[in-house]
Amino acid sequence: MRKILSKYIKVLFFMVLIVAMQSCKKNYLGVSDQLAPELTMEKVFSNPTLTRQYYATILSGMPNFSWISINQNGEGAPTGTDNPWTALSDEVKIAWGSPKNVAANGYNAGNAEFGRWVPLYKLIRQANVFLENAKTIPQTGSSDFINEQEMTKMKNISRFFRAYYHYLLFEQYGPVPVMDKAIDPSNPNLDFARNSVDEVVKFIADELTAVTPGLDDVSPSPSVAAVPTKGVALAVKAKLLVYAASPLFNGGFSEALGLKNKDGKSLFSAADQSKWQKAKLALEDFLTFANGKFDLFKLNTGPGGTYNPDESLYRLFIDVDNNKEIIWANPTASWGSVDGDGTDRRVTPRTERVGLASIGVTQELVDAFPMIDGLPISESPLYSENGFSVEGEDPTGRTETGTFKMWIKRDPRFYQTVFYQNRRWPISNNQIQFQKGSGNDNSAADNPNTGYLLHKRFARNVRNEGTNPKSQYRPSIIFRLAEFYLLYAEVCNEVNPADPNVFVYLDKIRERAGIPKLSAIKPGLSGNKEGLRKAIQAESRVELATEGQRYFDVRRWMIADQIGNKQGGPSTGMNMNSNQLTIGGFYTRTTYETRIFNKSMYLYPLPLTEIQKSKLLVQNPLW
């Protein structure tokens, strides 16, 4: 039943997205073309089919974090609700698609192409129109109808999405205009000022609190939680309040403290430590609700039924059914097929049956993964860059003899995320190489750039050959439980670094990953707020790697210009210009590009076109 429902939801969302993408209005407060010229508002909301179509389009702004790098001649370039963010942070370099050069070239208010402003305000207006005009439609004879129960549910979900889209705007731009009523976009005097951070957060939080009781407890299909549930609403509220407490939005961005509307209204306020306590309470509300409904994904498929971290970490993103870690997911994903043009093909080597090899992991992300002893590479005695492994040197069995020592005895999450030189490809068992002349080198436009390929979330049962499946359906995960364990550890530390829950929830993640608990190897960190903060940030970096969160985390933490987290400066990998398989040849840290990060980039610029036509909107700091 769940598989059938998953397929149904996937088809429904595909249809909805087609409708949404066909819409095009000049003003950001327009709606989709669901209201065609021959249809009046009254006709749309007197017809059950048109009413449901109009409602379904409201849901089409759900993020798709599987959409990293897509050929513009194929599915189209990623947008702000897709995942260009992993390529715009220090995680990957892509060789194709819109994010290709943005990290190196920078952007300005006139050409910042991954903005959420216009598409999400359209959907917010769509929700407002629905909320103000949709009504029950009584049955006449055998005709279709919409009863009070169905209409109430549709309006509740529409109200959720109106709040959620404000949340996505806040995440990117900070304070934005709150739009809680349908506005006529043809009005020539239409103009809105930005609400303050506190006003935006209060509006979203209050809306989520109001709609939560009317949402279902759980999704009909736990693995494809397309329609928001109580857990989703509680999760969004909790994450919103964590953002509101974080330095970027809570007094830590000095230039933003002086940002005022043209009437003198301040948009940011001074730091308020009590916001961490509010975030903690919201997370506790979510975790209390989640107890018994969500759980970390674990498989006991090791010898004698023991816990298997490798299989658990892989299948977390592959298993569609009975995956209790998924809180919310978008069934419309862009993994594609290995003979098409989706993410799976773009993380496949060119030497493996027309792979495209165009999403490369940065050395900076490689270095972020700890060793199997749980310590960072700067502290662990297990770490070495001196030569290649000999027989028996890696007791974990995860690497072969002759592997560059940099890559042996690492955190199991490293092997789920990074595909490195001489590693064997799934199914074919071929050893893959990236040096000059290897077939996966930088002589072609499509190349990894870094000497590594992204491996995380790739379906390892697909191959463009014979009877092997060419695609594997799985949703794009928006929220999963591990992230909220990390967020809870974070807020507990900010409120009271001696709180034992800091270690408890951080260690849940590390234990699932297959590395020692932090409480066991660094018990002295208890009560050390700064030390624990860095440990939580490091854990979040590797646990959530390439899932679209790193870009926003380094900004809300205000660490994007700090050593170890710099989003600007040299970005490195292995030396793909060398054909020498030696240290000093290919196995050498090499800069492939220099990236740009300015302090203005802590917040995304409002679209220049909107600033130019408005008398009230003010631009974000330093733009």
C-alpha positions as CSV (number, residue, x, y, z in Angstrom):
1,M,0.0,0.0,0.0
2,R,2.8,2.5,0.9
3,K,4.6,1.8,-2.4
4,I,1.4,2.5,-4.3
5,L,0.7,5.6,-2.3
6,S,4.3,6.8,-2.8
7,K,4.0,6.5,-6.6
8,Y,0.6,8.3,-6.5
9,I,2.0,11.2,-4.5
10,K,5.0,11.4,-6.8
11,V,2.8,11.6,-9.9
12,L,0.5,14.2,-8.2
13,F,3.4,16.4,-7.3
14,F,4.9,16.1,-10.8
15,M,1.6,17.4,-12.2
16,V,1.5,20.1,-9.7
17,L,5.0,21.3,-10.5
18,I,4.2,21.4,-14.2
19,V,1.3,23.7,-13.4
20,A,3.5,25.8,-11.2
21,M,6.3,26.1,-13.6
22,Q,4.0,27.2,-16.3
23,S,2.9,30.2,-14.3
24,C,4.6,33.5,-15.0
25,K,3.6,36.9,-13.6
26,K,5.6,40.1,-13.8
27,N,4.9,41.1,-10.2
28,Y,6.2,39.0,-7.3
29,L,2.7,39.2,-5.7
30,G,1.0,37.5,-8.7
31,V,-0.4,34.0,-8.7
32,S,-0.2,31.1,-11.0
33,D,-2.2,31.0,-14.3
34,Q,-4.7,28.6,-12.6
35,L,-7.0,31.6,-13.1
36,A,-7.0,31.5,-16.9
37,P,-8.6,34.5,-18.7
38,E,-11.9,32.5,-19.2
39,L,-12.1,31.6,-15.5
40,T,-13.3,33.9,-12.8
41,M,-12.6,33.5,-9.2
42,E,-16.1,32.4,-8.6
43,K,-15.9,29.7,-11.3
44,V,-12.6,28.3,-9.9
45,F,-13.9,28.1,-6.3
46,S,-17.3,26.7,-7.4
47,N,-15.7,23.7,-9.2
48,P,-14.2,20.9,-7.0
49,T,-11.6,19.9,-9.6
50,L,-10.4,23.5,-10.1
51,T,-10.4,24.2,-6.4
52,R,-8.3,21.2,-5.7
53,Q,-5.9,22.1,-8.5
54,Y,-5.6,25.6,-7.2
55,Y,-4.9,24.2,-3.7
56,A,-2.4,21.7,-4.9
57,T,-0.3,24.3,-6.6
58,I,0.3,26.0,-3.2
59,L,2.3,22.9,-2.2
60,S,4.7,23.2,-5.2
61,G,7.3,25.3,-3.4
62,M,8.6,22.4,-1.3
63,P,12.4,22.2,-1.5
64,N,14.1,19.6,-3.6
65,F,17.6,19.0,-2.0
66,S,18.4,16.4,-4.6
67,W,18.6,19.0,-7.3
68,I,22.3,20.1,-7.2
69,S,23.5,20.3,-10.7
70,I,21.2,19.8,-13.7
71,N,21.8,20.5,-17.4
72,Q,19.8,23.6,-18.3
73,N,18.8,21.7,-21.5
74,G,17.4,19.0,-19.3
75,E,15.4,19.7,-16.2
76,G,16.6,23.3,-15.8
77,A,18.9,25.1,-13.5
78,P,18.5,24.8,-9.7
79,T,16.5,27.5,-7.9
80,G,16.6,28.9,-4.4
81,T,14.3,26.1,-3.2
82,D,16.5,23.4,-4.7
83,N,20.1,22.7,-3.6
84,P,22.6,25.1,-5.3
85,W,23.6,25.7,-1.7
86,T,26.0,22.8,-1.4
87,A,27.9,24.1,-4.4
88,L,27.9,27.6,-3.0
89,S,29.5,26.5,0.3
90,D,32.8,24.7,1.0
91,E,31.3,21.2,0.3
92,V,31.4,20.6,-3.5
93,K,32.5,22.0,-6.8
94,I,30.2,21.3,-9.8
95,A,31.2,21.4,-13.4
96,W,27.8,21.9,-14.9
97,G,24.6,24.0,-14.2
98,S,24.0,27.4,-12.8
99,P,26.0,27.2,-9.5
100,K,29.2,26.2,-11.5
101,N,31.0,29.6,-11.2
102,V,29.0,31.5,-8.7
103,A,31.2,30.6,-5.7
104,A,34.3,31.8,-7.5
105,N,32.8,34.8,-9.2
106,G,30.4,36.1,-6.5
107,Y,27.1,37.8,-7.2
108,N,25.3,41.1,-6.7
109,A,21.8,42.2,-6.1
110,G,21.2,42.4,-9.9
111,N,22.4,38.9,-10.8
112,A,21.8,36.8,-7.6
113,E,20.0,34.0,-9.4
114,F,19.1,31.7,-6.6
115,G,16.6,34.0,-4.9
116,R,13.4,32.7,-3.3
117,W,11.7,36.1,-3.3
118,V,9.5,36.0,-6.4
119,P,8.5,32.4,-6.6
120,L,7.6,32.1,-2.9
121,Y,5.7,35.4,-2.7
122,K,3.6,34.1,-5.6
123,L,2.8,31.0,-3.7
124,I,2.1,33.0,-0.6
125,R,-0.4,35.1,-2.5
126,Q,-1.9,31.9,-4.0
127,A,-2.4,30.6,-0.4
128,N,-4.0,33.9,0.7
129,V,-6.4,33.9,-2.3
130,F,-7.3,30.3,-1.4
131,L,-7.8,31.0,2.2
132,E,-10.1,34.0,1.5
133,N,-12.1,32.5,-1.4
134,A,-12.3,28.7,-1.2
135,K,-15.5,27.3,0.2
136,T,-17.4,24.1,0.6
137,I,-19.1,22.9,-2.6
138,P,-22.3,20.9,-1.9
139,Q,-23.1,17.8,-3.8
140,T,-25.8,18.0,-6.5
141,G,-27.0,14.6,-7.5
142,S,-24.0,12.4,-8.3
143,S,-21.7,15.4,-8.9
144,D,-18.3,15.9,-7.2
145,F,-18.3,18.0,-4.0
146,I,-16.0,19.3,-1.2
147,N,-17.4,18.9,2.3
148,E,-16.5,20.9,5.4
149,Q,-13.9,18.4,6.6
150,E,-12.0,18.4,3.3
151,M,-12.1,22.2,3.0
152,T,-11.0,22.7,6.6
153,K,-8.0,20.4,6.0
154,M,-7.0,22.2,2.7
155,K,-7.2,25.6,4.4
156,N,-5.1,24.4,7.4
157,I,-2.4,23.0,5.1
158,S,-2.5,26.2,2.9
159,R,-2.0,28.2,6.1
160,F,0.9,26.0,7.0
161,F,2.6,26.5,3.7
162,R,2.0,30.3,3.9
163,A,4.0,30.2,7.2
164,Y,6.6,27.8,5.8
165,Y,7.3,30.0,2.8
166,H,7.8,33.0,5.0
167,Y,10.3,30.8,7.0
168,L,12.2,30.0,3.8
169,L,12.3,33.7,2.9
170,F,13.5,34.5,6.4
171,E,16.2,31.9,6.2
172,Q,17.6,33.5,3.1
173,Y,17.0,37.2,3.5
174,G,16.3,37.8,7.1
175,P,13.4,40.2,7.8
176,V,10.9,40.3,5.0
177,P,7.4,41.8,4.4
178,V,4.8,39.6,6.1
179,M,1.9,39.0,3.6
180,D,-1.1,37.6,5.4
181,K,-3.8,38.9,3.0
182,A,-4.4,38.6,-0.7
183,I,-3.3,41.8,-2.4
184,D,-4.4,42.8,-5.9
185,P,-1.1,42.9,-7.9
186,S,-2.6,45.2,-10.5
187,N,-2.8,48.0,-7.9
188,P,-0.2,50.6,-9.1
189,N,0.2,51.8,-5.5
190,L,1.2,48.4,-4.2
191,D,4.2,48.7,-1.9
192,F,5.3,47.0,1.3
193,A,8.0,47.6,3.8
194,R,9.9,44.9,5.6
195,N,8.8,43.6,8.9
196,S,11.4,43.3,11.7
197,V,13.1,40.0,12.6
198,D,11.0,39.7,15.7
199,E,7.7,40.4,13.9
200,V,8.5,37.9,11.1
201,V,9.4,35.2,13.6
202,K,6.3,35.9,15.7
203,F,4.0,35.7,12.7
204,I,5.5,32.4,11.5
205,A,5.6,30.8,15.0
206,D,2.0,31.9,15.8
207,E,0.7,30.5,12.5
208,L,2.5,27.2,13.0
209,T,1.1,27.0,16.6
210,A,-2.4,27.7,15.3
211,V,-2.4,25.1,12.5
212,T,-0.7,22.2,14.3
213,P,-3.8,20.8,16.0
214,G,-5.5,20.5,12.7
215,L,-2.8,18.5,11.0
216,D,-2.5,14.7,11.0
217,D,-0.3,13.1,13.6
218,V,1.7,11.1,10.9
219,S,1.8,10.9,7.2
220,P,-0.1,8.1,5.4
221,S,3.4,7.0,4.1
222,P,6.1,7.7,6.7
223,S,8.9,7.7,4.0
224,V,7.2,10.1,1.7
225,A,5.8,12.7,4.1
226,A,4.6,15.1,1.4
227,V,1.7,16.6,3.2
228,P,2.8,18.3,6.4
229,T,1.9,16.7,9.8
230,K,1.9,17.9,13.3
231,G,5.6,16.8,13.5
232,V,6.5,18.9,10.5
233,A,4.9,22.0,11.9
234,L,6.6,21.5,15.3
235,A,9.9,20.9,13.5
236,V,9.6,24.1,11.4
237,K,8.8,26.1,14.4
238,A,11.7,24.7,16.4
239,K,14.2,25.4,13.6
240,L,12.8,28.9,13.1
241,L,13.4,29.7,16.8
242,V,16.9,28.3,16.6
243,Y,17.6,30.6,13.7
244,A,16.1,33.6,15.6
245,A,18.4,32.9,18.5
246,S,21.5,32.5,16.3
247,P,24.1,35.3,16.0
248,L,23.1,36.3,12.5
249,F,19.6,37.2,13.6
250,N,20.3,37.9,17.2
251,G,22.7,40.8,17.5
252,G,25.8,39.2,16.0
253,F,25.7,40.9,12.7
254,S,26.8,44.5,13.6
255,E,26.1,46.0,10.2
256,A,22.5,44.7,10.4
257,L,21.8,46.3,13.8
258,G,21.8,49.7,12.0
259,L,19.3,48.5,9.2
260,K,16.2,50.6,9.3
261,N,13.1,51.0,7.2
262,K,12.7,54.4,5.5
263,D,10.4,55.4,8.4
264,G,13.2,54.7,10.9
265,K,11.9,51.4,12.1
266,S,14.8,49.0,13.1
267,L,14.7,45.6,11.5
268,F,17.2,43.8,13.8
269,S,17.4,44.0,17.6
270,A,20.2,43.6,20.1
271,A,21.3,40.2,21.3
272,D,18.8,38.5,23.6
273,Q,20.0,35.3,25.3
274,S,16.5,34.4,26.3
275,K,15.8,33.5,22.6
276,W,17.9,30.3,23.1
277,Q,15.5,29.3,25.9
278,K,12.5,29.8,23.6
279,A,14.2,27.6,21.0
280,K,15.0,25.0,23.6
281,L,11.3,24.8,24.6
282,A,10.2,24.5,21.0
283,L,12.6,21.7,20.4
284,E,11.4,19.9,23.5
285,D,7.9,20.2,22.2
286,F,8.9,18.6,19.0
287,L,11.0,15.8,20.6
288,T,8.2,15.0,23.0
289,F,5.8,14.6,20.1
290,A,8.5,12.7,18.1
291,N,9.0,10.1,20.8
292,G,7.7,6.8,19.5
293,K,7.0,8.2,16.1
294,F,10.5,9.0,14.7
295,D,13.8,7.3,15.4
296,L,17.3,7.3,14.0
297,F,17.6,4.8,11.1
298,K,19.6,1.8,12.2
299,L,20.1,-1.7,10.7
300,N,21.3,-4.7,12.6
301,T,22.7,-6.5,9.6
302,G,26.3,-7.0,10.9
303,P,27.8,-10.3,11.9
304,G,25.5,-12.1,14.4
305,G,22.9,-9.4,14.1
306,T,25.1,-6.6,15.3
307,Y,24.6,-3.0,14.4
308,N,25.9,-2.1,10.9
309,P,26.8,1.6,10.6
310,D,27.8,1.4,6.9
311,E,24.6,-0.1,5.7
312,S,22.5,2.1,8.1
313,L,24.2,5.3,6.8
314,Y,23.7,4.3,3.2
315,R,20.2,2.9,3.3
316,L,19.0,5.9,5.4
317,F,18.7,7.8,2.1
318,I,17.6,4.9,-0.1
319,D,15.0,3.0,1.8
320,V,11.6,4.4,0.9
321,D,9.4,2.5,3.3
322,N,9.5,2.2,7.1
323,N,12.1,4.9,7.5
324,K,11.2,6.5,10.8
325,E,14.1,9.1,10.6
326,I,12.3,11.0,7.8
327,I,10.2,13.8,9.2
328,W,9.3,15.4,5.9
329,A,10.3,14.7,2.3
330,N,9.6,15.9,-1.2
331,P,8.6,12.9,-3.4
332,T,9.6,14.9,-6.5
333,A,13.3,14.3,-6.6
334,S,16.0,14.8,-9.2
335,W,18.2,11.8,-8.8
336,G,17.3,10.9,-12.4
337,S,18.7,7.9,-14.1
338,V,22.2,6.8,-15.0
339,D,21.4,7.2,-18.7
340,G,19.5,10.5,-18.3
341,D,20.5,13.8,-16.7
342,G,20.1,13.7,-13.0
343,T,22.2,13.8,-9.9
344,D,23.0,10.0,-10.0
345,R,24.5,10.3,-13.4
346,R,26.5,13.4,-12.5
347,V,28.2,11.6,-9.6
348,T,29.1,8.6,-11.8
349,P,32.6,8.5,-13.3
350,R,32.8,9.0,-17.1
351,T,34.6,5.7,-17.3
352,E,31.4,4.0,-15.9
353,R,28.9,3.7,-18.8
354,V,28.4,7.4,-19.8
355,G,28.7,8.9,-16.4
356,L,29.2,12.6,-16.2
357,A,31.6,12.9,-13.2
358,S,30.7,16.5,-12.6
359,I,30.1,16.9,-8.8
360,G,33.4,16.9,-6.9
361,V,33.9,17.0,-3.1
362,T,36.3,19.6,-1.8
363,Q,39.4,18.8,0.2
364,E,37.9,21.0,2.9
365,L,35.0,18.6,3.3
366,V,37.3,15.6,3.2
367,D,39.4,17.1,6.0
368,A,36.2,17.7,8.1
369,F,35.5,14.0,8.7
370,P,37.1,12.7,11.9
371,M,39.0,9.5,12.3
372,I,37.4,6.2,13.4
373,D,38.6,7.0,16.9
374,G,36.3,10.0,16.9
375,L,39.0,12.6,16.9
376,P,39.5,15.3,14.2
377,I,42.5,14.7,11.9
378,S,44.4,17.5,13.6
379,E,44.3,15.5,16.9
380,S,44.1,11.8,16.0
381,P,47.3,9.7,16.1
382,L,45.7,7.5,13.4
383,Y,45.9,10.2,10.7
384,S,48.7,10.3,8.2
385,E,49.4,11.7,4.7
386,N,52.7,9.8,4.5
387,G,52.4,7.2,1.8
388,F,50.0,4.3,1.1
389,S,48.5,1.6,3.3
390,V,50.1,-1.8,3.7
391,E,48.3,-5.0,4.3
392,G,46.4,-5.0,7.6
393,E,47.0,-1.3,8.3
394,D,43.3,-0.5,8.1
395,P,41.6,-3.0,10.5
396,T,38.1,-1.6,9.6
397,G,38.2,-3.4,6.2
398,R,36.7,-0.3,4.6
399,T,39.7,0.4,2.3
400,E,42.1,-1.7,0.3
401,T,45.8,-2.2,0.7
402,G,47.6,0.6,-1.2
403,T,45.0,3.3,-0.4
404,F,46.4,6.8,0.3
405,K,46.8,7.0,4.0
406,M,44.8,10.2,4.2
407,W,41.6,8.1,3.5
408,I,42.1,5.1,5.8
409,K,40.6,4.6,9.2
410,R,38.1,7.5,8.8
411,D,34.6,8.0,10.2
412,P,32.2,5.7,8.3
413,R,30.3,8.7,7.1
414,F,33.4,9.6,5.1
415,Y,33.0,6.5,2.9
416,Q,29.3,7.2,2.4
417,T,30.1,10.8,1.2
418,V,33.4,10.7,-0.6
419,F,34.5,8.7,-3.6
420,Y,38.3,8.9,-3.9
421,Q,41.2,7.7,-6.1
422,N,41.4,3.9,-6.7
423,R,38.2,3.1,-4.9
424,R,36.1,0.4,-6.5
425,W,32.8,1.4,-8.2
426,P,29.6,-0.4,-7.2
427,I,28.5,-3.4,-9.4
428,S,31.4,-3.1,-11.9
429,N,34.1,-3.3,-9.2
430,N,36.3,-1.2,-11.4
431,Q,39.0,0.9,-9.7
432,I,38.3,4.6,-10.5
433,Q,41.1,7.1,-11.1
434,F,41.1,10.9,-11.6
435,Q,44.7,11.8,-12.5
436,K,45.6,13.2,-15.9
437,G,44.9,10.6,-18.7
438,S,42.6,8.5,-16.5
439,G,39.4,9.1,-18.4
440,N,37.9,11.0,-15.5
441,D,40.5,13.8,-15.5
442,N,40.1,17.5,-16.2
443,S,40.5,17.4,-20.0
444,A,36.7,17.5,-20.4
445,A,34.3,20.2,-19.3
446,D,32.5,17.7,-17.1
447,N,35.0,16.7,-14.5
448,P,35.2,16.6,-10.7
449,N,37.7,19.4,-10.5
450,T,38.9,18.2,-7.1
451,G,39.9,14.6,-7.7
452,Y,37.0,13.3,-5.7
453,L,33.3,12.6,-6.5
454,L,30.3,13.0,-4.3
455,H,29.0,9.6,-3.2
456,K,26.4,10.4,-0.6
457,R,22.8,9.5,-1.5
458,F,23.9,7.8,-4.8
459,A,21.9,4.7,-5.5
460,R,24.5,2.0,-5.7
461,N,22.3,-0.6,-7.4
462,V,22.0,1.4,-10.6
463,R,24.1,0.9,-13.7
464,N,23.7,1.8,-17.4
465,E,24.2,-1.7,-18.6
466,G,22.3,-4.9,-19.2
467,T,19.4,-5.7,-16.9
468,N,20.7,-3.5,-14.1
469,P,18.1,-0.9,-13.0
470,K,18.9,2.6,-14.4
471,S,17.1,4.5,-11.7
472,Q,16.1,4.1,-8.1
473,Y,13.2,6.1,-6.7
474,R,13.7,7.8,-3.3
475,P,12.4,11.1,-2.0
476,S,14.3,14.3,-1.3
477,I,14.5,14.6,2.5
478,I,13.7,18.0,3.8
479,F,13.9,17.3,7.6
480,R,15.2,14.2,9.3
481,L,15.5,13.4,13.0
482,A,19.3,13.6,13.2
483,E,19.3,17.3,12.4
484,F,16.9,18.0,15.3
485,Y,19.1,16.0,17.7
486,L,22.0,18.3,16.7
487,L,19.8,21.4,17.1
488,Y,18.8,20.3,20.6
489,A,22.4,19.7,21.6
490,E,23.1,23.2,20.3
491,V,20.4,25.0,22.2
492,C,21.1,23.0,25.4
493,N,24.7,24.1,25.2
494,E,23.8,27.8,24.6
495,V,21.4,27.8,27.6
496,N,23.6,25.7,30.0
497,P,26.8,24.0,28.7
498,A,26.7,21.7,31.8
499,D,23.4,20.2,30.7
500,P,24.0,16.5,30.2
501,N,21.6,16.5,27.2
502,V,24.4,18.2,25.1
503,F,26.4,15.0,25.2
504,V,23.4,12.8,25.1
505,Y,22.0,14.1,21.8
506,L,25.4,14.7,20.2
507,D,26.4,11.1,21.1
508,K,23.2,9.7,19.6
509,I,24.5,10.9,16.2
510,R,28.0,9.7,16.8
511,E,26.9,6.3,18.0
512,R,24.8,5.8,14.9
513,A,27.8,6.9,12.7
514,G,29.9,4.2,14.3
515,I,32.4,6.4,16.1
516,P,33.1,6.8,19.9
517,K,30.8,9.1,22.0
518,L,32.2,12.5,22.6
519,S,31.4,12.1,26.3
520,A,33.7,9.1,26.4
521,I,36.7,10.7,24.6
522,K,36.4,14.3,25.7
523,P,34.5,14.3,29.0
524,G,36.3,17.5,30.0
525,L,34.3,19.5,27.5
526,S,31.3,19.4,29.8
527,G,30.5,23.0,30.8
528,N,32.8,24.4,28.1
529,K,30.4,26.3,25.9
530,E,32.8,27.4,23.2
531,G,34.4,23.9,23.0
532,L,31.1,22.2,22.8
533,R,29.8,24.7,20.3
534,K,32.7,23.9,18.0
535,A,32.1,20.2,18.5
536,I,28.4,20.5,17.6
537,Q,29.2,22.6,14.5
538,A,31.8,20.0,13.4
539,E,29.3,17.2,13.9
540,S,26.6,19.0,12.0
541,R,29.1,19.6,9.1
542,V,29.7,15.9,8.5
543,E,26.3,14.5,9.5
544,L,24.4,16.9,7.2
545,A,27.1,17.2,4.5
546,T,25.7,18.2,1.0
547,E,22.1,18.1,2.2
548,G,21.7,21.8,1.7
549,Q,22.2,23.0,5.3
550,R,25.9,24.0,5.5
551,Y,25.5,27.2,3.5
552,F,22.9,28.5,6.0
553,D,24.6,27.1,9.1
554,V,27.9,28.9,8.6
555,R,25.9,32.1,8.1
556,R,23.6,31.9,11.1
557,W,26.6,31.0,13.3
558,M,28.5,34.0,11.8
559,I,31.6,31.8,11.1
560,A,31.8,31.9,7.3
561,D,34.9,34.1,7.4
562,Q,36.7,32.2,10.2
563,I,39.6,29.7,9.8
564,G,38.3,26.2,9.2
565,N,34.9,27.4,7.9
566,K,35.9,30.1,5.4
567,Q,33.6,30.3,2.4
568,G,36.1,32.5,0.6
569,G,39.7,31.9,-0.4
570,P,41.5,28.9,-1.9
571,S,39.4,25.8,-2.5
572,T,41.4,22.7,-2.9
573,G,41.4,19.0,-3.9
574,M,44.0,16.5,-5.3
575,N,46.2,17.5,-8.2
576,M,44.3,16.5,-11.3
577,N,46.8,18.2,-13.6
578,S,49.4,15.5,-12.7
579,N,49.6,12.0,-14.2
580,Q,52.2,11.0,-11.5
581,L,50.6,8.7,-8.9
582,T,52.9,9.9,-6.2
583,I,52.9,12.2,-3.2
584,G,53.9,15.4,-4.9
585,G,52.1,14.3,-8.0
586,F,48.3,13.6,-8.0
587,Y,48.3,13.0,-4.2
588,T,49.0,16.7,-3.4
589,R,46.6,19.3,-2.0
590,T,46.1,21.7,-4.9
591,T,44.1,24.9,-5.3
592,Y,41.6,24.6,-8.2
593,E,39.9,27.9,-7.7
594,T,39.7,30.9,-5.3
595,R,36.3,31.6,-4.0
596,I,34.7,34.9,-3.0
597,F,33.0,35.6,0.3
598,N,32.2,39.1,1.4
599,K,30.5,40.1,4.7
600,S,27.5,41.2,2.7
601,M,26.9,37.5,1.8
602,Y,25.8,36.7,5.3
603,L,22.3,37.7,4.0
604,Y,21.2,37.3,0.5
605,P,20.4,40.5,-1.4
606,L,16.8,41.4,-2.1
607,P,16.2,41.4,-5.8
608,L,17.4,44.7,-7.3
609,T,14.3,44.9,-9.5
610,E,12.1,44.9,-6.4
611,I,14.2,47.5,-4.6
612,Q,14.1,49.8,-7.7
613,K,10.4,49.8,-8.1
614,S,9.6,50.1,-4.3
615,K,9.6,53.3,-2.3
616,L,9.6,51.3,1.0
617,L,11.9,48.3,0.6
618,V,15.4,48.7,1.9
619,Q,18.3,46.5,0.9
620,N,20.2,44.1,3.1
621,P,23.4,45.4,4.7
622,L,26.5,46.1,2.6
623,W,24.8,45.4,-0.8
